[in-house]
């Protein structure tokens, strides 16, 4: 009997077959995490469709929160170098039935959402970290 594939093995297979090895499996896992991050950040009670722009912005914010000033280097190591690459990953995950899309969604939705050099500059990362980090509440003495 064939052993079932782990999630990492599934993502590795998608990265290698659908994306020709241009990204590492961690990149696919990160995009799935960015989707979850975006859905958790919604103020509405019921989940709704996330646009390409919203997903890219969530990926940027998640990377800033998780990796700080190293965000750009971590994403580059995984092969994520543009919002267009995020789009290619999304559509590979859609083809693999790991994500869904609407009929109106297209790869073009991910074109030039933001410039990685600007989005992951030290100033932008520090600003994002301040905005994303919940403020500490002081207990009365």
N, CA, C and O atoms as a GROMACS GRO file, in nm:
protein
  564
    1UNK      N    1   0.083  -0.118   0.000
    1UNK     CA    2   0.000   0.000   0.000
    1UNK      C    3   0.088   0.124   0.000
    1UNK      O    4   0.186   0.132   0.074
    2UNK      N    5   0.052   0.220  -0.082
    2UNK     CA    6   0.131   0.342  -0.095
    2UNK      C    7   0.106   0.435   0.023
    2UNK      O    8  -0.008   0.458   0.063
    3UNK      N    9   0.215   0.486   0.077
    3UNK     CA   10   0.208   0.578   0.191
    3UNK      C   11   0.153   0.713   0.144
    3UNK      O   12   0.198   0.765   0.041
    4UNK      N   13   0.055   0.772   0.217
    4UNK     CA   14   0.002   0.902   0.176
    4UNK      C   15   0.111   1.011   0.184
    4UNK      O   16   0.201   1.005   0.268
    5UNK      N   17   0.099   1.107   0.096
    5UNK     CA   18   0.196   1.216   0.093
    5UNK      C   19   0.171   1.312   0.209
    5UNK      O   20   0.056   1.338   0.247
    6UNK      N   21   0.278   1.365   0.264
    6UNK     CA   22   0.266   1.469   0.365
    6UNK      C   23   0.229   1.599   0.294
    6UNK      O   24   0.241   1.609   0.172
    7UNK      N   25   0.185   1.698   0.370
    7UNK     CA   26   0.153   1.829   0.312
    7UNK      C   27   0.275   1.887   0.243
    7UNK      O   28   0.265   1.942   0.134
    8UNK      N   29   0.391   1.875   0.307
    8UNK     CA   30   0.513   1.927   0.246
    8UNK      C   31   0.541   1.857   0.114
    8UNK      O   32   0.579   1.922   0.016
    9UNK      N   33   0.524   1.726   0.110
    9UNK     CA   34   0.548   1.653  -0.015
    9UNK      C   35   0.450   1.696  -0.125
    9UNK      O   36   0.487   1.705  -0.241
   10UNK      N   37   0.325   1.721  -0.087
   10UNK     CA   38   0.227   1.771  -0.184
   10UNK      C   39   0.270   1.906  -0.240
   10UNK      O   40   0.267   1.929  -0.360
   11UNK      N   41   0.310   1.997  -0.149
   11UNK     CA   42   0.353   2.130  -0.193
   11UNK      C   43   0.480   2.122  -0.277
   11UNK      O   44   0.496   2.197  -0.373
   12UNK      N   45   0.568   2.030  -0.241
   12UNK     CA   46   0.691   2.010  -0.319
   12UNK      C   47   0.657   1.961  -0.460
   12UNK      O   48   0.718   2.005  -0.558
   13UNK      N   49   0.561   1.872  -0.470
   13UNK     CA   50   0.520   1.821  -0.601
   13UNK      C   51   0.459   1.933  -0.686
   13UNK      O   52   0.490   1.944  -0.804
   14UNK      N   53   0.374   2.017  -0.626
   14UNK     CA   54   0.316   2.130  -0.698
   14UNK      C   55   0.425   2.227  -0.742
   14UNK      O   56   0.425   2.274  -0.856
   15UNK      N   57   0.517   2.256  -0.651
   15UNK     CA   58   0.626   2.349  -0.683
   15UNK      C   59   0.710   2.298  -0.800
   15UNK      O   60   0.752   2.375  -0.886
   16UNK      N   61   0.733   2.168  -0.803
   16UNK     CA   62   0.818   2.112  -0.908
   16UNK      C   63   0.744   2.089  -1.039
   16UNK      O   64   0.799   2.114  -1.146
   17UNK      N   65   0.620   2.042  -1.032
   17UNK     CA   66   0.549   2.010  -1.156
   17UNK      C   67   0.480   2.132  -1.216
   17UNK      O   68   0.500   2.164  -1.333
   18UNK      N   69   0.398   2.200  -1.136
   18UNK     CA   70   0.320   2.313  -1.190
   18UNK      C   71   0.403   2.439  -1.207
   18UNK      O   72   0.376   2.521  -1.294
   19UNK      N   73   0.505   2.454  -1.122
   19UNK     CA   74   0.585   2.577  -1.126
   19UNK      C   75   0.729   2.554  -1.172
   19UNK      O   76   0.812   2.645  -1.166
   20UNK      N   77   0.757   2.434  -1.217
   20UNK     CA   78   0.890   2.404  -1.273
   20UNK      C   79   1.005   2.426  -1.178
   20UNK      O   80   1.118   2.450  -1.221
   21UNK      N   81   0.979   2.417  -1.047
   21UNK     CA   82   1.085   2.432  -0.949
   21UNK      C   83   1.132   2.576  -0.932
   21UNK      O   84   1.236   2.600  -0.868
   22UNK      N   85   1.058   2.674  -0.987
   22UNK     CA   86   1.101   2.815  -0.974
   22UNK      C   87   1.085   2.867  -0.832
   22UNK      O   88   1.146   2.967  -0.796
   23UNK      N   89   1.002   2.799  -0.751
   23UNK     CA   90   0.988   2.835  -0.611
   23UNK      C   91   1.001   2.709  -0.526
   23UNK      O   92   0.983   2.598  -0.574
   24UNK      N   93   1.033   2.730  -0.400
   24UNK     CA   94   1.044   2.618  -0.307
   24UNK      C   95   0.906   2.589  -0.248
   24UNK      O   96   0.818   2.675  -0.251
   25UNK      N   97   0.885   2.470  -0.197
   25UNK     CA   98   0.756   2.435  -0.137
   25UNK      C   99   0.715   2.532  -0.026
   25UNK      O  100   0.596   2.556  -0.005
   26UNK      N  101   0.812   2.587   0.044
   26UNK     CA  102   0.783   2.682   0.152
   26UNK      C  103   0.708   2.804   0.098
   26UNK      O  104   0.628   2.863   0.170
   27UNK      N  105   0.734   2.842  -0.027
   27UNK     CA  106   0.666   2.956  -0.089
   27UNK      C  107   0.516   2.928  -0.099
   27UNK      O  108   0.435   3.017  -0.074
   28UNK      N  109   0.480   2.806  -0.135
   28UNK     CA  110   0.339   2.770  -0.146
   28UNK      C  111   0.274   2.770  -0.008
   28UNK      O  112   0.163   2.819   0.008
   29UNK      N  113   0.344   2.715   0.090
   29UNK     CA  114   0.293   2.716   0.227
   29UNK      C  115   0.275   2.858   0.278
   29UNK      O  116   0.178   2.888   0.348
   30UNK      N  117   0.367   2.946   0.242
   30UNK     CA  118   0.358   3.086   0.283
   30UNK      C  119   0.235   3.153   0.221
   30UNK      O  120   0.165   3.228   0.288
   31UNK      N  121   0.210   3.128   0.094
   31UNK     CA  122   0.093   3.188   0.028
   31UNK      C  123  -0.036   3.136   0.092
   31UNK      O  124  -0.131   3.213   0.110
   32UNK      N  125  -0.041   3.009   0.126
   32UNK     CA  126  -0.158   2.956   0.197
   32UNK      C  127  -0.173   3.023   0.333
   32UNK      O  128  -0.284   3.052   0.376
   33UNK      N  129  -0.062   3.046   0.401
   33UNK     CA  130  -0.065   3.116   0.530
   33UNK      C  131  -0.112   3.260   0.514
   33UNK      O  132  -0.184   3.312   0.599
   34UNK      N  133  -0.070   3.324   0.406
   34UNK     CA  134  -0.113   3.462   0.379
   34UNK      C  135  -0.264   3.467   0.355
   34UNK      O  136  -0.330   3.562   0.396
   35UNK      N  137  -0.317   3.366   0.288
   35UNK     CA  138  -0.462   3.359   0.268
   35UNK      C  139  -0.532   3.347   0.403
   35UNK      O  140  -0.630   3.418   0.429
   36UNK      N  141  -0.484   3.259   0.488
   36UNK     CA  142  -0.541   3.242   0.621
   36UNK      C  143  -0.530   3.372   0.702
   36UNK      O  144  -0.624   3.411   0.770
   37UNK      N  145  -0.415   3.438   0.693
   37UNK     CA  146  -0.392   3.565   0.762
   37UNK      C  147  -0.492   3.669   0.714
   37UNK      O  148  -0.546   3.745   0.795
   38UNK      N  149  -0.518   3.672   0.586
   38UNK     CA  150  -0.615   3.766   0.529
   38UNK      C  151  -0.756   3.735   0.577
   38UNK      O  152  -0.830   3.826   0.615
   39UNK      N  153  -0.793   3.609   0.577
   39UNK     CA  154  -0.927   3.569   0.621
   39UNK      C  155  -0.947   3.598   0.770
   39UNK      O  156  -1.055   3.643   0.810
   40UNK      N  157  -0.845   3.574   0.851
   40UNK     CA  158  -0.856   3.601   0.994
   40UNK      C  159  -0.866   3.750   1.022
   40UNK      O  160  -0.923   3.791   1.124
   41UNK      N  161  -0.812   3.832   0.934
   41UNK     CA  162  -0.814   3.976   0.954
   41UNK      C  163  -0.944   4.042   0.913
   41UNK      O  164  -0.961   4.163   0.934
   42UNK      N  165  -1.034   3.967   0.857
   42UNK     CA  166  -1.161   4.025   0.812
   42UNK      C  167  -1.248   4.060   0.932
   42UNK      O  168  -1.254   3.987   1.031
   43UNK      N  169  -1.313   4.172   0.921
   43UNK     CA  170  -1.403   4.217   1.027
   43UNK      C  171  -1.540   4.152   1.014
   43UNK      O  172  -1.618   4.149   1.110
   44UNK      N  173  -1.570   4.098   0.897
   44UNK     CA  174  -1.698   4.033   0.875
   44UNK      C  175  -1.696   3.894   0.939
   44UNK      O  176  -1.591   3.833   0.954
   45UNK      N  177  -1.812   3.848   0.976
   45UNK     CA  178  -1.821   3.716   1.039
   45UNK      C  179  -1.806   3.603   0.938
   45UNK      O  180  -1.748   3.498   0.969
   46UNK      N  181  -1.858   3.624   0.818
   46UNK     CA  182  -1.851   3.519   0.717
   46UNK      C  183  -1.736   3.547   0.622
   46UNK      O  184  -1.720   3.660   0.575
   47UNK      N  185  -1.655   3.445   0.593
   47UNK     CA  186  -1.546   3.466   0.498
   47UNK      C  187  -1.600   3.507   0.362
   47UNK      O  188  -1.710   3.467   0.322
   48UNK      N  189  -1.523   3.587   0.292
   48UNK     CA  190  -1.561   3.630   0.158
   48UNK      C  191  -1.441   3.607   0.067
   48UNK      O  192  -1.332   3.572   0.112
   49UNK      N  193  -1.463   3.628  -0.061
   49UNK     CA  194  -1.356   3.613  -0.160
   49UNK      C  195  -1.246   3.716  -0.133
   49UNK      O  196  -1.274   3.833  -0.106
   50UNK      N  197  -1.123   3.672  -0.142
   50UNK     CA  198  -1.007   3.760  -0.126
   50UNK      C  199  -0.953   3.790  -0.265
   50UNK      O  200  -0.929   3.697  -0.343
   51UNK      N  201  -0.934   3.916  -0.297
   51UNK     CA  202  -0.881   3.953  -0.428
   51UNK      C  203  -0.730   3.929  -0.434
   51UNK      O  204  -0.665   3.911  -0.331
   52UNK      N  205  -0.677   3.930  -0.554
   52UNK     CA  206  -0.533   3.918  -0.571
   52UNK      C  207  -0.458   4.027  -0.498
   52UNK      O  208  -0.356   4.002  -0.434
   53UNK      N  209  -0.509   4.149  -0.506
   53UNK     CA  210  -0.446   4.263  -0.438
   53UNK      C  211  -0.447   4.241  -0.287
   53UNK      O  212  -0.346   4.262  -0.220
   54UNK      N  213  -0.561   4.199  -0.233
   54UNK     CA  214  -0.570   4.176  -0.088
   54UNK      C  215  -0.475   4.064  -0.044
   54UNK      O  216  -0.412   4.073   0.061
   55UNK      N  217  -0.466   3.959  -0.124
   55UNK     CA  218  -0.377   3.848  -0.089
   55UNK      C  219  -0.231   3.894  -0.090
   55UNK      O  220  -0.154   3.859   0.000
   56UNK      N  221  -0.193   3.970  -0.191
   56UNK     CA  222  -0.055   4.021  -0.198
   56UNK      C  223  -0.024   4.110  -0.078
   56UNK      O  224   0.084   4.101  -0.020
   57UNK      N  225  -0.118   4.196  -0.043
   57UNK     CA  226  -0.096   4.285   0.071
   57UNK      C  227  -0.089   4.205   0.201
   57UNK      O  228  -0.011   4.240   0.290
   58UNK      N  229  -0.168   4.100   0.214
   58UNK     CA  230  -0.161   4.013   0.332
   58UNK      C  231  -0.027   3.941   0.336
   58UNK      O  232   0.032   3.924   0.444
   59UNK      N  233   0.022   3.897   0.220
   59UNK     CA  234   0.153   3.831   0.215
   59UNK      C  235   0.262   3.928   0.260
   59UNK      O  236   0.352   3.891   0.336
   60UNK      N  237   0.254   4.052   0.212
   60UNK     CA  238   0.352   4.154   0.253
   60UNK      C  239   0.346   4.175   0.404
   60UNK      O  240   0.450   4.175   0.471
   61UNK      N  241   0.225   4.191   0.458
   61UNK     CA  242   0.210   4.217   0.601
   61UNK      C  243   0.254   4.098   0.686
   61UNK      O  244   0.318   4.114   0.789
   62UNK      N  245   0.219   3.978   0.641
   62UNK     CA  246   0.259   3.857   0.714
   62UNK      C  247   0.410   3.842   0.714
   62UNK      O  248   0.469   3.810   0.817
   63UNK      N  249   0.473   3.865   0.601
   63UNK     CA  250   0.619   3.855   0.593
   63UNK      C  251   0.685   3.957   0.686
   63UNK      O  252   0.782   3.925   0.755
   64UNK      N  253   0.632   4.079   0.688
   64UNK     CA  254   0.686   4.182   0.776
   64UNK      C  255   0.672   4.142   0.922
   64UNK      O  256   0.764   4.160   1.002
   65UNK      N  257   0.556   4.088   0.956
   65UNK     CA  258   0.532   4.049   1.095
   65UNK      C  259   0.617   3.930   1.137
   65UNK      O  260   0.674   3.929   1.246
   66UNK      N  261   0.626   3.830   1.049
   66UNK     CA  262   0.696   3.706   1.084
   66UNK      C  263   0.848   3.715   1.073
   66UNK      O  264   0.920   3.656   1.153
   67UNK      N  265   0.897   3.789   0.973
   67UNK     CA  266   1.040   3.786   0.944
   67UNK      C  267   1.109   3.921   0.960
   67UNK      O  268   1.231   3.930   0.946
   68UNK      N  269   1.032   4.025   0.988
   68UNK     CA  270   1.090   4.156   1.012
   68UNK      C  271   1.181   4.201   0.899
   68UNK      O  272   1.147   4.187   0.782
   69UNK      N  273   1.295   4.254   0.936
   69UNK     CA  274   1.388   4.309   0.836
   69UNK      C  275   1.446   4.203   0.743
   69UNK      O  276   1.508   4.236   0.642
   70UNK      N  277   1.428   4.076   0.776
   70UNK     CA  278   1.476   3.967   0.691
   70UNK      C  279   1.369   3.920   0.592
   70UNK      O  280   1.393   3.826   0.516
   71UNK      N  281   1.253   3.985   0.590
   71UNK     CA  282   1.140   3.939   0.508
   71UNK      C  283   1.178   3.922   0.362
   71UNK      O  284   1.150   3.819   0.302
   72UNK      N  285   1.240   4.022   0.305
   72UNK     CA  286   1.276   4.016   0.163
   72UNK      C  287   1.370   3.899   0.135
   72UNK      O  288   1.354   3.828   0.036
   73UNK      N  289   1.467   3.879   0.221
   73UNK     CA  290   1.563   3.770   0.202
   73UNK      C  291   1.496   3.634   0.213
   73UNK      O  292   1.526   3.543   0.136
   74UNK      N  293   1.405   3.620   0.310
   74UNK     CA  294   1.334   3.493   0.326
   74UNK      C  295   1.251   3.464   0.201
   74UNK      O  296   1.256   3.354   0.147
   75UNK      N  297   1.173   3.562   0.156
   75UNK     CA  298   1.090   3.542   0.037
   75UNK      C  299   1.176   3.513  -0.085
   75UNK      O  300   1.142   3.425  -0.165
   76UNK      N  301   1.286   3.585  -0.101
   76UNK     CA  302   1.376   3.559  -0.215
   76UNK      C  303   1.432   3.417  -0.210
   76UNK      O  304   1.444   3.351  -0.313
   77UNK      N  305   1.466   3.371  -0.091
   77UNK     CA  306   1.520   3.235  -0.076
   77UNK      C  307   1.418   3.131  -0.123
   77UNK      O  308   1.454   3.027  -0.177
   78UNK      N  309   1.291   3.160  -0.102
   78UNK     CA  310   1.185   3.068  -0.144
   78UNK      C  311   1.145   3.088  -0.289
   78UNK      O  312   1.068   3.009  -0.343
   79UNK      N  313   1.196   3.194  -0.353
   79UNK     CA  314   1.163   3.219  -0.493
   79UNK      C  315   1.053   3.321  -0.514
   79UNK      O  316   1.012   3.344  -0.628
   80UNK      N  317   1.005   3.383  -0.408
   80UNK     CA  318   0.901   3.485  -0.420
   80UNK      C  319   0.971   3.620  -0.436
   80UNK      O  320   1.030   3.672  -0.342
   81UNK      N  321   0.962   3.676  -0.559
   81UNK     CA  322   1.033   3.800  -0.587
   81UNK      C  323   0.943   3.910  -0.642
   81UNK      O  324   0.990   4.019  -0.674
   82UNK      N  325   0.813   3.882  -0.653
   82UNK     CA  326   0.720   3.981  -0.706
   82UNK      C  327   0.577   3.938  -0.677
   82UNK      O  328   0.551   3.823  -0.640
   83UNK      N  329   0.485   4.032  -0.693
   83UNK     CA  330   0.344   3.996  -0.677
   83UNK      C  331   0.299   3.903  -0.790
   83UNK      O  332   0.206   3.824  -0.772
   84UNK      N  333   0.364   3.913  -0.904
   84UNK     CA  334   0.332   3.823  -1.015
   84UNK      C  335   0.365   3.678  -0.978
   84UNK      O  336   0.293   3.586  -1.015
   85UNK      N  337   0.475   3.660  -0.905
   85UNK     CA  338   0.511   3.525  -0.860
   85UNK      C  339   0.407   3.473  -0.762
   85UNK      O  340   0.371   3.356  -0.766
   86UNK      N  341   0.358   3.560  -0.675
   86UNK     CA  342   0.251   3.519  -0.583
   86UNK      C  343   0.130   3.472  -0.665
   86UNK      O  344   0.069   3.371  -0.632
   87UNK      N  345   0.097   3.543  -0.771
   87UNK     CA  346  -0.013   3.503  -0.857
   87UNK      C  347   0.009   3.368  -0.921
   87UNK      O  348  -0.084   3.287  -0.928
   88UNK      N  349   0.130   3.342  -0.970
   88UNK     CA  350   0.159   3.212  -1.031
   88UNK      C  351   0.144   3.100  -0.927
   88UNK      O  352   0.094   2.991  -0.958
   89UNK      N  353   0.187   3.128  -0.804
   89UNK     CA  354   0.171   3.029  -0.697
   89UNK      C  355   0.023   3.005  -0.669
   89UNK      O  356  -0.020   2.890  -0.656
   90UNK      N  357  -0.055   3.112  -0.661
   90UNK     CA  358  -0.199   3.099  -0.635
   90UNK      C  359  -0.264   3.012  -0.741
   90UNK      O  360  -0.341   2.922  -0.709
   91UNK      N  361  -0.235   3.038  -0.868
   91UNK     CA  362  -0.300   2.962  -0.973
   91UNK      C  363  -0.252   2.817  -0.978
   91UNK      O  364  -0.328   2.729  -1.018
   92UNK      N  365  -0.129   2.791  -0.937
   92UNK     CA  366  -0.084   2.652  -0.925
   92UNK      C  367  -0.159   2.583  -0.812
   92UNK      O  368  -0.197   2.466  -0.824
   93UNK      N  369  -0.182   2.654  -0.702
   93UNK     CA  370  -0.258   2.597  -0.590
   93UNK      C  371  -0.405   2.578  -0.628
   93UNK      O  372  -0.467   2.481  -0.584
   94UNK      N  373  -0.460   2.666  -0.707
   94UNK     CA  374  -0.597   2.650  -0.757
   94UNK      C  375  -0.606   2.525  -0.843
   94UNK      O  376  -0.697   2.444  -0.826
   95UNK      N  377  -0.511   2.509  -0.936
   95UNK     CA  378  -0.510   2.391  -1.023
   95UNK      C  379  -0.499   2.261  -0.942
   95UNK      O  380  -0.553   2.158  -0.981
   96UNK      N  381  -0.428   2.268  -0.828
   96UNK     CA  382  -0.409   2.151  -0.742
   96UNK      C  383  -0.523   2.135  -0.642
   96UNK      O  384  -0.519   2.046  -0.556
   97UNK      N  385  -0.624   2.221  -0.652
   97UNK     CA  386  -0.742   2.216  -0.564
   97UNK      C  387  -0.709   2.248  -0.418
   97UNK      O  388  -0.777   2.202  -0.327
   98UNK      N  389  -0.604   2.327  -0.396
   98UNK     CA  390  -0.567   2.371  -0.261
   98UNK      C  391  -0.623   2.509  -0.230
   98UNK      O  392  -0.628   2.550  -0.114
   99UNK      N  393  -0.666   2.580  -0.333
   99UNK     CA  394  -0.731   2.710  -0.322
   99UNK      C  395  -0.841   2.713  -0.427
   99UNK      O  396  -0.846   2.628  -0.516
  100UNK      N  397  -0.929   2.811  -0.415
  100UNK     CA  398  -1.033   2.826  -0.516
  100UNK      C  399  -1.030   2.967  -0.572
  100UNK      O  400  -0.968   3.057  -0.515
  101UNK      N  401  -1.098   2.986  -0.684
  101UNK     CA  402  -1.104   3.117  -0.748
  101UNK      C  403  -1.243   3.134  -0.807
  101UNK      O  404  -1.320   3.039  -0.819
  102UNK      N  405  -1.273   3.259  -0.842
  102UNK     CA  406  -1.398   3.287  -0.912
  102UNK      C  407  -1.369   3.292  -1.061
  102UNK      O  408  -1.253   3.293  -1.103
  103UNK      N  409  -1.474   3.295  -1.140
  103UNK     CA  410  -1.457   3.304  -1.286
  103UNK      C  411  -1.391   3.435  -1.327
  103UNK      O  412  -1.328   3.443  -1.433
  104UNK      N  413  -1.406   3.538  -1.244
  104UNK     CA  414  -1.350   3.669  -1.277
  104UNK      C  415  -1.201   3.680  -1.242
  104UNK      O  416  -1.134   3.770  -1.291
  105UNK      N  417  -1.150   3.591  -1.159
  105UNK     CA  418  -1.009   3.598  -1.118
  105UNK      C  419  -0.918   3.564  -1.233
  105UNK      O  420  -0.946   3.474  -1.312
  106UNK      N  421  -0.806   3.637  -1.241
  106UNK     CA  422  -0.706   3.607  -1.345
  106UNK      C  423  -0.567   3.634  -1.291
  106UNK      O  424  -0.550   3.703  -1.191
  107UNK      N  425  -0.470   3.579  -1.359
  107UNK     CA  426  -0.331   3.602  -1.322
  107UNK      C  427  -0.296   3.750  -1.327
  107UNK      O  428  -0.212   3.798  -1.250
  108UNK      N  429  -0.362   3.824  -1.416
  108UNK     CA  430  -0.339   3.968  -1.427
  108UNK      C  431  -0.375   4.045  -1.301
  108UNK      O  432  -0.329   4.158  -1.282
  109UNK      N  433  -0.458   3.985  -1.215
  109UNK     CA  434  -0.495   4.051  -1.089
  109UNK      C  435  -0.375   4.071  -0.996
  109UNK      O  436  -0.383   4.148  -0.901
  110UNK      N  437  -0.265   4.003  -1.026
  110UNK     CA  438  -0.147   4.008  -0.939
  110UNK      C  439  -0.035   4.096  -0.996
  110UNK      O  440   0.071   4.109  -0.936
  111UNK      N  441  -0.060   4.155  -1.111
  111UNK     CA  442   0.044   4.235  -1.176
  111UNK      C  443   0.070   4.366  -1.103
  111UNK      O  444  -0.020   4.446  -1.080
  112UNK      N  445   0.196   4.384  -1.068
  112UNK     CA  446   0.246   4.510  -1.012
  112UNK      C  447   0.160   4.566  -0.899
  112UNK      O  448   0.128   4.685  -0.899
  113UNK      N  449   0.122   4.483  -0.805
  113UNK     CA  450   0.045   4.530  -0.689
  113UNK      C  451   0.132   4.624  -0.606
  113UNK      O  452   0.086   4.729  -0.560
  114UNK      N  453   0.256   4.587  -0.588
  114UNK     CA  454   0.354   4.675  -0.522
  114UNK      C  455   0.493   4.630  -0.564
  114UNK      O  456   0.512   4.518  -0.612
  115UNK      N  457   0.586   4.719  -0.546
  115UNK     CA  458   0.726   4.693  -0.577
  115UNK      C  459   0.792   4.631  -0.454
  115UNK      O  460   0.784   4.686  -0.344
  116UNK      N  461   0.857   4.518  -0.470
  116UNK     CA  462   0.918   4.449  -0.357
  116UNK      C  463   1.028   4.531  -0.292
  116UNK      O  464   1.042   4.529  -0.169
  117UNK      N  465   1.106   4.604  -0.370
  117UNK     CA  466   1.212   4.687  -0.310
  117UNK      C  467   1.154   4.789  -0.214
  117UNK      O  468   1.207   4.809  -0.104
  118UNK      N  469   1.045   4.853  -0.254
  118UNK     CA  470   0.982   4.954  -0.167
  118UNK      C  471   0.908   4.888  -0.051
  118UNK      O  472   0.919   4.932   0.064
  119UNK      N  473   0.832   4.783  -0.080
  119UNK     CA  474   0.750   4.718   0.022
  119UNK      C  475   0.832   4.655   0.132
  119UNK      O  476   0.787   4.645   0.246
  120UNK      N  477   0.954   4.612   0.100
  120UNK     CA  478   1.037   4.545   0.199
  120UNK      C  479   1.161   4.625   0.236
  120UNK      O  480   1.260   4.570   0.283
  121UNK      N  481   1.153   4.756   0.215
  121UNK     CA  482   1.262   4.843   0.261
  121UNK      C  483   1.257   4.844   0.413
  121UNK      O  484   1.151   4.820   0.472
  122UNK      N  485   1.369   4.873   0.479
  122UNK     CA  486   1.367   4.878   0.626
  122UNK      C  487   1.260   4.972   0.681
  122UNK      O  488   1.192   4.939   0.778
  123UNK      N  489   1.243   5.088   0.620
  123UNK     CA  490   1.142   5.183   0.668
  123UNK      C  491   1.002   5.124   0.656
  123UNK      O  492   0.921   5.139   0.748
  124UNK      N  493   0.972   5.059   0.545
  124UNK     CA  494   0.839   5.000   0.525
  124UNK      C  495   0.815   4.885   0.622
  124UNK      O  496   0.704   4.870   0.674
  125UNK      N  497   0.916   4.804   0.645
  125UNK     CA  498   0.902   4.690   0.738
  125UNK      C  499   0.877   4.741   0.880
  125UNK      O  500   0.789   4.690   0.949
  126UNK      N  501   0.953   4.840   0.922
  126UNK     CA  502   0.935   4.892   1.058
  126UNK      C  503   0.798   4.956   1.074
  126UNK      O  504   0.735   4.942   1.179
  127UNK      N  505   0.751   5.026   0.972
  127UNK     CA  506   0.618   5.087   0.977
  127UNK      C  507   0.512   4.978   0.986
  127UNK      O  508   0.420   4.986   1.067
  128UNK      N  509   0.524   4.875   0.902
  128UNK     CA  510   0.426   4.766   0.904
  128UNK      C  511   0.427   4.693   1.038
  128UNK      O  512   0.321   4.658   1.090
  129UNK      N  513   0.544   4.672   1.094
  129UNK     CA  514   0.554   4.602   1.222
  129UNK      C  515   0.482   4.682   1.331
  129UNK      O  516   0.415   4.623   1.416
  130UNK      N  517   0.495   4.813   1.330
  130UNK     CA  518   0.426   4.896   1.430
  130UNK      C  519   0.275   4.887   1.411
  130UNK      O  520   0.200   4.880   1.509
  131UNK      N  521   0.230   4.888   1.287
  131UNK     CA  522   0.086   4.885   1.259
  131UNK      C  523   0.024   4.749   1.287
  131UNK      O  524  -0.092   4.740   1.328
  132UNK      N  525   0.101   4.642   1.267
  132UNK     CA  526   0.046   4.507   1.283
  132UNK      C  527   0.055   4.455   1.426
  132UNK      O  528  -0.022   4.368   1.465
  133UNK      N  529   0.148   4.508   1.503
  133UNK     CA  530   0.169   4.460   1.639
  133UNK      C  531   0.062   4.520   1.729
  133UNK      O  532   0.048   4.642   1.733
  134UNK      N  533  -0.012   4.438   1.802
  134UNK     CA  534  -0.112   4.495   1.892
  134UNK      C  535  -0.043   4.576   2.001
  134UNK      O  536   0.062   4.538   2.053
  135UNK      N  537  -0.103   4.686   2.033
  135UNK     CA  538  -0.047   4.773   2.136
  135UNK      C  539  -0.065   4.707   2.273
  135UNK      O  540  -0.170   4.649   2.302
  136UNK      N  541   0.039   4.717   2.355
  136UNK     CA  542   0.033   4.662   2.490
  136UNK      C  543  -0.058   4.749   2.575
  136UNK      O  544  -0.054   4.872   2.569
  137UNK      N  545  -0.140   4.684   2.654
  137UNK     CA  546  -0.227   4.756   2.747
  137UNK      C  547  -0.163   4.755   2.885
  137UNK      O  548  -0.116   4.651   2.933
  138UNK      N  549  -0.162   4.869   2.944
  138UNK     CA  550  -0.106   4.879   3.080
  138UNK      C  551  -0.216   4.854   3.180
  138UNK      O  552  -0.325   4.912   3.172
  139UNK      N  553  -0.187   4.768   3.276
  139UNK     CA  554  -0.284   4.741   3.383
  139UNK      C  555  -0.272   4.851   3.486
  139UNK      O  556  -0.163   4.896   3.518
  140UNK      N  557  -0.386   4.894   3.538
  140UNK     CA  558  -0.379   4.995   3.642
  140UNK      C  559  -0.311   4.939   3.765
  140UNK      O  560  -0.327   4.822   3.797
  141UNK      N  561  -0.235   5.022   3.834
  141UNK     CA  562  -0.161   4.978   3.953
  141UNK      C  563  -0.249   4.970   4.074
  141UNK      O  564  -0.203   4.935   4.182
   0.00000   0.00000   0.00000
